[in-house]
């Protein structure tokens, strides 16, 4: 169990999704922001938490709709989802 609030919010939001559905890191940042204007400052923190969770196998990071290697440099628009079933 993680104690990082950002990781917890990512896991909470992805757990509530139907299989195969994904969320935007923006959704997580908005949920964590103390006000409507400050969520953008949290995006790098959300992306870093998502990479940690993906490296642990707890979520998948999608790039152009396909899972991407969290160890590689991830640039551009990403989405987050629960790991797909093997």
Protein Blocks (a to p, Z undefined) as FASTA:
>chain_A
ZZbfklmmmmmmmmmpcehiacdfklmmmmmpmbfklmmmmmmmmmmmmmmmmmnopacc
deehiacdfkbccehjddddddddZZ
